[in-house]
């Protein structure tokens, strides 16, 4: 099963590039041939020059980030983006959700959806879409929400996972809270799953666990990419024995999410899930995990 990654805005494109970099290195490490082949099919398509091509569509309203992302991927030599997989304009969204959703979305809908359709048609078995976007900016939040709704209309039976980057609590964008609420209020109607990662939490991981003194956005993006790759990479399943089968966006998970989880929720409009992680680490990391647990507990209490 193959995934199509839709990278939207500066944040979505930068994290998307890091994700493919992590997946490429992980799949080519030679630990297991079956694992590498399954990972290759899921994230990359073959090309005449032998360099894997990412199953991705890059979207931004400014050309600088996309140009840098494409060139950085090509310079690695392990993989690259498709020649016709990017869409950009020369006018940004000005951190305005309405500008991305109401202006750029309808204006460029046909061109963007044609690129996504071309990428989807390259997949022998399409599992679904992973839309990567930020909640703070105008392009990622506004245009990302519009694209997600278009994906739901055109691919009603495909799973859509939205990867959302939660902005810093003390962010520089004054309207980031409005952009966040507007995005979440629309996505719950069109997305199958929302995977949210907070910049503040990732920053704390870089500082306390990785001991990075001067933390940059590149460091944060790498941590996010590794966490996301661990979710999307192939995994052993009971039904497939020793082979690597479908992962969270595969056939089995699709059936489980669409038919089982809705019956566990109090409201048909919401799906309530809980995740449990077994701590595996040395004792000095215990205060960090306790701090994270207290953080989430306080959020639930405030809610």
Buried (B, 14 or more C-beta within 10 A) or exposed (E): BBBBBBBBBBBBBBBBBBBBBBBBEBBBEEEEEEBBEBBBBBBBBEEEEEBBBBBBBBBBBBEEBBBBBBEBBEEBEBBBBBEEBBBBBEEBBEBBBBBBBEBBBEEBBEEBBEBBEEBBEBBEEBBBBBBBBBBBBBBBBBBBBBBBBBBBEEBEEBBBBBBBBBBEEEBEBEBBBBBBEBBBEBBEEBBBBBBEBBBEBBBBBBBBBEEBEEBEEEBBBBBBBEBBBEBBBBBEBEEBEEEBBBBBBBBBBBEEBEEEBEEEEEEEEEBEEEEEEEEEEEEEEEEBEEEBEEEEEEEEEEE
